[in-house]
């Protein structure tokens, strides 16, 4: 079997792009600002990566390579699936712009393919057939992405408000006050708002909600598989 393609030179060239995306988001990415960061002309950047779409694709694939892939010879399928989900969640929270890019840019490359192949292998090890493994992998992907979007949205909102010259904290506090007033008209929401512990649980530790959901999802996949085999 041929080895996956590798291009460390391209990866080194794309690292400043990732740093710019982390700082400015997709809206702040353009060839001129990237050229300034590299002290090179924007036209030279176009020569290397062709266009912004390809730049985002290369940057996206590079950060998929940050996820450590579990060894399926040493781990059971569930532990491997948990590690892959945790790795993806951590990667998106480090690079929140990828959540926005997911909706408007093509994503493919060797690092993404290696990740996809490993998660499929984990579910095949569990006992799923090809179609079942595909569905399980897609379900896990959408769960992780959906949970990470909240953090990405917070980063994007704060950045947008700051660019407009507004005090992001003041704006968010005002919005929260208005949202709380509206929610107070609904009994179940009001009960949670009136309980400081409940109201602060998610904001204080959103990872606990992620862990709860991941456990429930994998429990469901396990039970579905057991039922199919039973």
Residue pairs with C-beta under 8 A, 6 or more apart in sequence:
4 110
4 113
4 114
5 110
6 110
10 58
11 62
11 65
13 48
13 49
14 49
14 55
14 58
14 59
14 62
15 62
16 34
16 37
16 38
17 29
17 34
17 49
17 55
17 58
17 59
18 59
18 62
18 63
18 95
19 37
20 28
20 29
20 33
20 34
20 37
21 28
21 29
21 56
21 59
21 95
21 97
22 94
22 95
22 97
24 33
24 159
25 96
25 97
25 100
25 155
25 156
25 159
26 56
26 97
26 100
26 101
26 104
27 160
28 159
29 52
29 55
29 56
30 42
30 52
31 42
31 45
31 46
31 52
31 55
32 42
34 42
34 45
34 55
35 41
35 42
35 44
35 45
38 45
45 55
49 55
49 58
53 105
53 106
56 101
56 105
57 105
57 106
57 107
57 108
57 109
58 109
60 98
60 101
60 105
60 107
60 109
60 112
61 107
61 108
61 109
61 110
61 111
61 112
62 109
62 111
63 91
63 94
63 95
63 98
63 111
64 91
64 109
64 111
64 112
64 114
64 115
65 110
65 111
65 114
66 91
66 94
67 84
67 87
67 88
67 90
67 91
67 115
68 83
68 87
69 84
69 87
69 114
69 115
69 118
70 79
70 80
70 83
70 84
70 118
70 122
72 80
72 118
72 121
72 122
72 125
75 83
76 125
77 122
77 123
77 125
77 126
78 126
78 218
78 222
80 118
80 122
80 125
81 119
81 122
81 123
81 126
81 140
81 218
82 214
82 218
84 115
84 118
84 119
84 122
84 140
85 140
85 143
85 144
85 214
86 214
88 115
88 141
88 144
88 145
88 148
89 144
89 147
89 148
89 210
91 98
92 98
92 99
92 144
92 145
92 148
92 151
92 152
93 148
93 151
93 152
96 148
96 151
96 152
96 155
96 156
97 152
97 156
98 152
99 145
99 148
99 149
99 152
99 153
100 152
100 156
101 107
102 145
116 137
119 137
119 140
119 141
120 133
120 134
120 137
123 132
123 133
123 136
123 137
123 221
124 130
124 133
126 136
126 221
126 222
126 225
127 225
127 229
128 136
128 225
132 225
132 228
136 221
139 217
139 221
140 217
143 213
143 214
143 217
144 214
147 206
147 209
147 210
147 213
150 206
151 206
157 168
157 172
158 168
158 172
161 167
161 168
161 171
161 172
162 168
180 193
183 189
183 190
183 193
184 190
184 193
192 198
192 199
193 199
201 208
202 209
